[in-house]
């Protein structure tokens, strides 16, 4: 620097002058240090720093081009600028004081976060190498279109991408809704319909993860402008999908958390909203067990989201405990209460006619049956069959990969089984149900809700095993009291409401389920009271869709066009 060159010259030519010059500099430093101590003791240090900051900023604005760091001076030039020499050290001290105030745990998280993301990206890349051939082989075996795999890799159909780029007549940005499977699709339907009515200038795209969710979305989501598979959570597919859709916002149903997706959306300035958000007791306990390892990373991931619209106060508290920022978590209620019962389809109407023609009574419907529950349901059916020989059981396995296994279990127990997939409806053909059929295996997607309307008694599966339960509102839509097991972690508040109002019954085993079925079939007055209580619960808890739409509209500026890249630049 300049003063070092001067000092070298003084030393060679005028040693006495050099010593005098060094002495003056030391005296100035001592005077500045004393003044600094006095100001700190009197509390006037902070205003002095602010005054110097303001002077420095006004000086920066007066000259020079703007560089990438926001300053009008080139990198390093501030060190030669007199105000910079006195302003930069206090600014640095303030920054370090802020970091020290965070505490050692937060500082450690700041240091380890890039490492955690790096490790996660390595794992997802390895997973993608494994999953891509798996999805390709599975799609080939099931006869899925070739585009399914491309969509999981982030390559969307050209028509969908082009339509999203010019979304709406005024160029409003698209809205991307992600619903992982069947339950989330059903919850998302009123939200999709409401978005199209409230924001007609925006296109709405829906993605799913599972094949069953995809089928149901294509059947029920007529209002959506496009339906596709959610990309694998690897950087490349995620970026491709986001660039293709160019959404003004992404709405994730419930709590499908993908770190890479959230991070890339944040970088592109796309707000992500978790609607109908929930964290079950079981999931939270699992998080608590692994908090020491993934707690800080998980909290960092949740902070990439813009808003959490939680179902209940318990869900909101768990989200905050896991790291979501308190001001971004709100309680809006459960969207599933706002869902309308689906229209009764052709199959349900045909089955109703066959039941009347053959005088089959009572009809029992066991829906969303999971692995390990088939034997319990058949044991309950045996109790009913001994009392009413013309009873008929309709069993609907929750997952397609259990269709064959459930059929084999029923046949091995001696029941005559007819599969829904074997009943081909053809124009002009008279189709009849085998009169010897004991069990009708509903191995199809999207027909269960309509079949509940025919039931004299019901059972909602996933609740006798540790599966967390399923939606008990589906039979209640048609005035059928839901019967379910004790494992209802995913629907704890809903189950408590139904039990508290005596609108549902909880069982612990197959024989107990059979006895409850017999009581409900014999006591029509009890059935009617429970049906009225279930309808009252549904009406009382409506309104979550409207509240969620209000928050989403506010986030998007009341439906006005929002440029996500401009928003990202502003942030």
Buried (B, 14 or more C-beta within 10 A) or exposed (E): EEEEEEBEEBEEEEEEEBEEBBEEEEEEEEEEEEEBEEBEEEEEBEEBBEEBBEEBEEBBEEEEEEEEEEBBBEEEEBEEBEBBEBBBEBBEEEEEEEEEEEEEEEEEBEEBBEEBBEEBBEEBEEEBEEBBEEBBEBBEEEEBEEBBBBBBBBBBBEEBBEBBBEBBEEEBBBBBBBBBBBBBBBBBBBBBBBBBEBBEBBBBBBBBBBBBBBBBBBBBBEBBBBBBBBBBBBBBBBBBBBBBBBBBBBBBBBBBBBBBBBBBBBEBBBBBBBBBBBBBBBBBEEBEEEBEEEBBBBBBBBEBBBBBBBBBEBBBBBBBBBBBBEEBBBBBBBBBBBBEBBEBBEBBEBBBEBBEEBEBEBBBBBBBBBBEBBEBBBBBBBBBBEEBEEBBBBBBBBBBEBBEEBBEBBEEBEBEBBBBEEBEEEEEEEEEBBEEBBBBBBBBBBBBBBBBBBBBBBBBBBBBBBBBBBBBBBBBBBBBBBBBBBBBBBBBBBBEBBBEBEBBBBBEBBBBBBBBBBEBBEEEEBBEBBBEBBBEBBEEBBBBBBBBBEBBBEBBEEBEBBBBEEBBEEE
